[in-house]
Amino acid sequence: MAAPPSDSIPSVMGAWVYSEYGKTSEVLKFDPSVAVPEIKEDQVLIKVVAASLNPVDFKRALGYFKDTDSPLPTVPGYDVAGVVVKVGSQVTKFKVGDEVYGDLNETALVNPKRFGSLAQYTAAEERILAHKPKNLSFIEAASLPLAIETAYEGLERAELSAGKSILVLGGAGGVGTHIIQLAKHVFGASKVAATASTKKLDLLRSLGADLPIDYTKVNIKDLPEKFDVVYDAVGESDKAVKAVKEGGKVVTIVGPATPPAIIFLLTSKGSILEKLKPYLEGGKVKPVLDPTGPYPFSKVVEAFGYLESSRATGKVVVYPIP
């Protein structure tokens, strides 16, 4: 994609905005004349092509962490894929015209950006971005950053390594689909078990799960075997701790955490995406897109409604962003 010359960057843009906390269906509105953000020395300006939604977006809109949030009004959206149209004076890794992707918010819950990815343009620090893998579309790239970085960081914290077994609670969601793939193809787990509902078990198999578990029929506490690592992506650490071996590790991304489970929040880094680039370009790790999408830029409220229903398989993406 060709980037427009910088003199053609408009001063205003279309963006989705909320000015008060509440349900996205009630507070999120399209504004055709939001000021295009100014960039700092360490930032680039991105013409957004695609964005993906994450549960943190609607939890933020509901005011779940308003004590540490940036001031309203807010343009939501953490995940972005697009084209660099302007670079700050200290930027060395990217130039105008580069296709990039990343999770815009280094710390998810502390002072996240007021201008997110659900806009025609957004600004991002060089350190949180990576070059888009050539074999991935903008839709696929936008689906990855927050979910795949969260999956990776959790597996690192759990000290998963070759020959260990892992159980993933919530294997078909945005993060879970990447935990399975990374555990199998990057970390070298000897056995990957994962839970999902009946009709999603084939998906788990296709991603590399050796033991797909139907949570509608099997109670995790009753599993005959225990695992070296349990990664809880759904908020059931009380069950997760029952399935771990003595001395094993339990990580969760949805609190509250039942000891000895540890909860963590992602620190967004472009370096994780660069590290995973060979696996993405080699097809070992694949984006998983919800079949109802992508949702056009005019249907962001509907896209949030679907994500909030907890029925999504993989990631919900907004595209094209004109």
Salt bridges, closest charged atoms under 4 A:
ASP42 OD2 - ARG127 NH1 3.30
ASP69 OD1 - ARG60 NE 3.03
ASP79 OD2 - LYS315 NZ 3.60
ASP98 OD1 - LYS95 NZ 2.93
ASP98 OD2 - HIS131 NE2 3.45
GLU99 OE1 - LYS132 NZ 3.45
GLU106 OE2 - ARG127 NE 2.95
GLU125 OE1 - LYS113 NZ 2.68
GLU153 OE2 - ARG157 NH2 2.92
GLU159 OE2 - LYS249 NZ 3.38
ASP202 OD1 - ARG205 NH1 2.76
ASP210 OD2 - LYS184 NZ 2.90
ASP214 OD2 - LYS217 NZ 3.73
GLU225 OE2 - LYS191 NZ 2.98
ASP228 OD1 - LYS245 NZ 3.28
GLU236 OE2 - LYS239 NZ 3.66
GLU274 OE2 - HIS131 ND1 3.57
